[in-house]
Amino acid sequence: MSEQSSYQIKLRLKGGSGPNANWHWEILDAEGKLAKSGSAVGPEHKAFATARIAKEKLEKIQSK
C-alpha cells in the first residue's frame, strides 16, 4: 500500500513555448496553503520534475 501525499503540485505556463517556455510551479499543503513555489524554463515535463523534487524534499522534512 502506498502512502498518500498531503502536498499538491500546480503548474502554470507564464510565457514562451517549447524549449523557451517559462513555467511557474506551486506546492500546496493539505489545507491549500502555499508551501513552496518556484519557476522553471523548458518543456512541461522538466518543470513538473523540478516541482516533484521540491515536493519530495518537503515530504522528507515532514516525516522526520
C-alpha positions in Angstrom: 0.0 0.0 0.0 1.4 3.4 -0.9 1.3 6.5 1.3 -0.8 9.4 0.1 1.0 12.8 0.0 -0.5 15.8 1.7 1.0 18.1 -0.9 -0.3 19.0 -4.4 1.7 20.4 -7.3 0.2 23.1 -9.6 1.9 24.2 -12.8 1.1 27.4 -14.8 2.6 28.4 -18.1 3.8 32.1 -17.8 5.1 32.6 -21.3 7.0 31.2 -24.2 6.7 27.9 -25.9 8.7 24.7 -26.4 12.2 24.9 -25.0 11.8 28.5 -24.0 8.5 28.0 -22.1 8.5 29.7 -18.6 6.6 27.6 -16.0 5.6 28.7 -12.5 5.0 25.9 -10.0 3.5 25.9 -6.6 3.3 23.2 -3.9 0.2 23.4 -1.8 -0.3 21.6 1.5 -3.5 19.7 2.5 -5.2 22.9 3.6 -4.4 24.7 0.3 -1.8 27.0 1.7 1.3 27.7 -0.3 4.3 25.6 1.0 6.8 26.4 -1.7 6.9 27.9 -5.2 9.4 28.4 -8.0 9.9 28.6 -11.7 11.5 26.5 -14.4 12.3 27.1 -18.1 11.8 24.3 -20.6 9.3 21.6 -21.5 6.4 20.9 -19.1 7.7 17.5 -18.0 11.0 19.1 -16.8 9.2 21.8 -14.9 7.0 19.1 -13.3 10.1 17.1 -12.4 11.6 20.2 -10.7 8.4 20.7 -8.6 8.3 16.9 -7.8 11.8 17.0 -6.4 10.9 20.0 -4.2 7.7 18.2 -3.1 9.7 15.1 -2.1 12.1 17.2 -0.1 9.2 18.7 1.8 7.7 15.3 2.5 11.1 14.1 3.8 11.3 17.0 6.2 7.7 16.4 7.3 8.3 12.8 8.0 11.2 13.5 10.4 
